Amino acid sequence: MTVSVRDFLPADAEAWVRVRRAALPYMVTTPEGVLNDLAASHPDRRLRLLVAEEDGELIGTAQVGIAHESPVPGQGFCNPYVRPDRLGRGAGSLLLRTAEEHLAAAGATDVFSWVLDEPANRAFAEKRGYEARRSAHFLRLDLAGGSLPPLPELPAGVALLSGADFEDDPRPLFEADAEVTADEPSDVTAEFSDYEAWLATTWHRPGFDHALTTVVTVDGEVAAFSAALTDGLTRYSSAMTGTRRAFRGRGLAKLAKNDSLHRARAAGCTDAYTGNDAGNGPMLAVNRWFGYEVCATEVRHVRSIV
């Protein structure tokens, strides 16, 4: 059996998704989304998608690039995943080595990688010089068999809209997303300033569901939102839920997420997923209130390559 690594081709999209779903069943991934990620990627991101093959069969994937939206230069990322039934064949090592070579050539000084919090995965990372940093949880909510809290009566001046209501001018959502993202706890901070790039990679990304995305306004101003991704079938994911600084402490993020979940269930979604930084206590509390349960944990690792 021979394992090799090469660049992703459009014809690999279906197989890429099969690998990701096997390795990370709690992430909503679609072939169309993978193709868009590559096509719409900013040149400064130096994005490269790698695939590992064993005798012509795709068994592993890796997303590799530069965190160009971070104010700290030289921060690279590499997230390799191998099908659970094809571990131990050298695919992960070959993907990582190829990725590090690409990142070094692109000027990266550090490589960040998410690693499933399991002994074998952490040992793999540590053996290759990666040090553990912060953790993040994947959470799941049973939309089909569980129950959702009822939607409350809205306070004066508060309205619930959908992303579809902003089709003509989504810039207020871009500004809200940029503000919330800047305050997210992370080892690699991001600052959104390129509206056109946001339109291409977020607003127009296949799977981003405008109708299931909820936007809370206060006196006509965007105050909070819960963005929705779906696989077009039954799986729903909260891509980002947050409140702008001036409106925090009023339960608006919880209201946005509750409304979005009600929309998702009414649309036929049966499984809801989300992710939380382990240190984001307020959002974890919101998700526990809904009934989300942790289904897996990843630990971000980092290695210097200078």
C-alpha positions in Angstrom: 0.0 0.0 0.0 1.4 3.4 -1.1 0.4 6.7 0.4 1.0 9.9 -1.5 -0.1 13.6 -1.0 -1.1 16.0 -3.8 -3.2 19.1 -4.2 -6.9 19.0 -4.1 -8.8 18.9 -7.5 -12.5 19.9 -8.0 -13.3 16.2 -8.7 -12.1 15.4 -5.1 -14.9 17.4 -3.4 -17.3 14.5 -2.7 -14.4 12.3 -1.3 -13.1 15.2 0.7 -16.5 15.6 2.4 -16.6 11.8 3.1 -13.2 12.0 4.9 -14.2 15.0 6.9 -17.6 13.5 7.9 -15.9 10.3 9.0 -13.2 12.2 11.0 -15.4 15.1 12.3 -19.1 14.0 12.1 -20.1 17.1 14.1 -19.0 19.6 11.4 -21.4 20.5 8.6 -19.4 20.2 5.4 -20.6 20.1 1.8 -18.8 19.6 -1.5 -20.0 23.0 -2.7 -18.7 24.7 0.4 -15.2 23.2 -0.1 -15.1 24.3 -3.7 -16.2 27.8 -2.6 -13.6 28.0 0.2 -10.8 27.4 -2.4 -12.2 29.6 -5.2 -13.1 32.6 -2.9 -10.0 32.5 -0.8 -8.0 35.8 -0.5 -4.6 35.6 -2.2 -2.9 36.6 1.1 -4.3 33.6 2.7 -2.1 31.3 0.6 -4.7 28.6 1.0 -3.8 25.2 -0.2 -6.0 22.1 0.1 -4.1 18.8 0.3 -5.3 15.3 -0.1 -3.7 12.0 0.9 -4.3 9.0 -1.3 -3.6 5.3 -0.7 -3.5 3.4 -4.0 -5.8 6.0 -5.6 -8.3 6.2 -2.7 -8.6 9.5 -0.9 -8.0 8.8 2.8 -6.9 12.2 4.3 -7.3 15.9 3.9 -5.6 19.1 5.1 -6.4 22.8 5.0 -3.3 24.9 5.0 -2.8 28.6 4.8 -1.9 31.9 6.5 -4.2 33.7 9.0 -4.0 36.9 6.9 -6.8 38.6 8.8 -4.8 38.4 12.0 -2.9 41.6 13.1 0.0 39.3 14.0 2.0 38.3 10.9 3.4 34.9 10.2 0.7 32.8 11.7 0.0 29.7 9.7 -2.6 27.0 10.1 -2.8 23.3 9.1 -5.7 21.0 10.0 -5.0 17.5 8.8 -7.6 14.7 9.1 -7.4 11.1 8.2 -10.3 8.6 7.9 -10.5 6.7 11.2 -10.2 3.4 9.4 -7.0 4.5 7.6 -4.9 5.7 10.5 -1.4 4.4 11.0 -0.4 4.4 7.3 1.6 7.6 7.4 -1.0 9.8 5.7 -1.1 12.3 8.6 2.6 12.7 8.8 2.9 13.2 5.0 0.1 15.8 5.0 1.7 17.7 7.9 5.2 17.7 6.4 3.9 18.9 3.0 1.8 21.6 4.8 4.8 22.8 6.9 6.9 23.1 3.8 4.3 25.2 2.1 3.8 27.5 5.1 7.6 28.0 5.6 7.8 29.1 1.9 4.8 31.4 2.5 6.6 33.2 5.4 4.9 31.5 8.3 6.8 31.5 11.6 4.2 29.5 13.6 1.8 26.8 12.7 -1.5 26.3 14.6 -3.4 23.1 14.3 -6.6 21.7 15.9 -6.1 18.2 17.4 -8.8 16.0 18.7 -8.5 15.6 22.5 -7.7 11.9 22.4 -4.4 10.3 23.5 -3.3 9.1 20.1 -4.0 12.4 18.4 -2.3 14.4 21.1 0.7 12.1 21.1 0.9 12.5 17.3 1.1 16.3 17.6 3.5 16.3 20.6 5.9 13.9 18.8 6.2 16.4 16.0 7.0 19.3 18.3 3.5 20.8 18.7 2.5 22.3 22.1 -1.0 22.3 23.4 -2.8 25.6 23.8 -6.5 26.3 24.3 -9.4 23.9 23.9 -12.7 24.1 22.1 -15.8 21.9 22.3 -18.1 20.5 19.6 -21.7 20.4 20.9 -24.8 18.7 19.5 -28.6 19.3 20.1 -31.2 16.8 19.1 -33.7 18.9 17.2 -35.9 16.0 16.2 -36.3 14.4 19.6 -35.7 17.2 22.0 -37.6 20.4 22.9 -36.8 24.0 22.5 -37.6 26.8 24.9 -40.6 28.9 23.8 -39.9 32.2 22.2 -40.4 35.0 24.6 -42.5 38.1 24.1 -40.2 40.8 22.6 -39.4 43.9 24.6 -40.4 47.3 23.1 -38.1 48.2 20.2 -36.8 44.7 19.7 -37.5 42.8 16.5 -36.5 39.4 15.0 -35.5 39.4 11.4 -33.8 36.8 9.2 -30.7 37.1 7.1 -32.9 37.1 4.1 -34.2 40.5 5.2 -30.7 41.9 4.4 -30.3 40.5 0.9 -30.3 44.0 -0.6 -27.7 45.3 1.9 -25.9 42.8 4.1 -23.2 45.4 5.2 -24.8 45.8 8.7 -24.3 42.1 9.3 -20.7 42.3 8.1 -20.1 45.0 10.6 -21.7 43.0 13.4 -19.8 39.9 12.5 -16.5 41.8 12.4 -17.2 43.3 15.9 -18.2 40.0 17.4 -15.3 38.1 15.8 -12.8 40.6 17.1 -13.9 39.8 20.7 -13.9 36.0 20.3 -11.4 34.3 22.6 -8.7 32.7 20.4 -4.9 32.2 20.0 -5.2 33.7 16.6 -7.2 36.9 16.5 -9.0 38.1 13.4 -9.9 41.5 12.2 -12.4 41.7 9.4 -12.0 44.8 7.2 -12.6 43.5 3.7 -16.3 43.6 2.9 -16.0 42.1 -0.5 -14.0 39.2 0.8 -16.6 38.6 3.5 -19.3 38.6 0.9 -17.5 35.9 -1.1 -16.4 33.7 1.8 -19.3 34.1 4.2 -22.5 35.7 2.8 -22.4 33.9 -0.5 -20.8 30.7 0.8 -22.9 27.6 -0.2 -24.6 26.3 2.9 -24.9 29.7 4.6 -28.6 29.8 5.1 -30.0 33.3 5.1 -33.6 32.2 5.9 -32.4 30.3 9.1 -30.1 33.0 10.2 -31.7 35.3 12.8 -30.9 38.9 13.3 -32.0 40.9 16.4 -32.5 44.6 16.0 -33.0 47.2 18.7 -34.8 50.3 17.5 -33.8 49.3 13.9 -30.1 48.8 14.6 -28.5 45.3 14.3 -27.8 44.2 17.9 -27.2 40.5 17.8 -27.3 37.6 15.4 -27.1 33.8 15.0 -25.7 32.7 11.7 -26.8 29.3 10.3 -25.1 26.8 8.1 -26.8 23.7 6.7 -26.0 20.7 4.5 -29.2 21.2 2.6 -30.7 18.2 4.2 -31.1 17.7 8.0 -27.9 19.0 9.6 -27.8 22.5 10.9 -24.8 24.4 12.5 -24.6 27.7 14.3 -21.7 29.3 12.5 -21.5 32.3 14.8 -23.7 33.7 17.5 -23.0 37.0 19.2 -24.0 40.5 20.4 -22.5 43.8 19.6 -20.7 45.5 22.5 -23.3 48.2 23.1 -26.1 45.6 23.5 -24.5 42.9 25.6 -26.0 41.7 28.9 -29.6 41.8 27.7 -30.0 38.2 26.6 -30.1 39.1 22.9 -27.7 36.3 21.7 -29.8 33.7 23.4 -32.9 35.2 21.8 -31.3 35.1 18.3 -30.1 31.5 18.7 -33.5 30.4 20.1 -35.3 31.9 17.1 -32.8 30.4 14.6 -33.2 26.9 16.2 -37.0 27.2 15.9 -36.6 28.2 12.2 -34.2 25.2 11.7 -36.6 22.7 13.3 -39.5 24.0 11.3 -37.4 23.6 8.1 -36.9 19.9 8.9 -33.4 20.0 10.4 -32.9 17.2 12.9 -29.4 17.7 14.3 -28.0 21.0 15.5 -24.2 21.5 16.0 -22.1 24.3 17.3 -18.6 24.9 18.6 -17.4 26.9 21.6 -14.1 27.9 23.0 -13.7 26.1 26.3 -13.1 29.5 28.0 -16.2 31.1 26.6 -18.3 30.6 29.7 -21.3 32.8 28.7 -21.9 31.1 25.4 -21.4 27.6 26.9 -24.0 28.5 29.5 -26.4 29.6 26.7 -25.9 26.3 24.9 -26.4 24.2 28.0 -29.6 26.1 28.6 -30.8 24.9 25.1 -29.8 21.3 25.9 -26.6 21.1 23.8 -24.2 18.4 24.9 -20.4 18.2 24.3 -19.7 15.5 21.7 -16.0 16.1 21.2 -13.2 18.4 22.2 -10.3 19.7 20.1 -7.1 21.3 21.5 -5.2 23.9 19.5 -1.5 23.1 19.2 1.3 25.3 17.9 4.8 24.8 16.6 7.4 27.3 15.6 9.0 26.7 12.2 11.6 29.4 12.2 
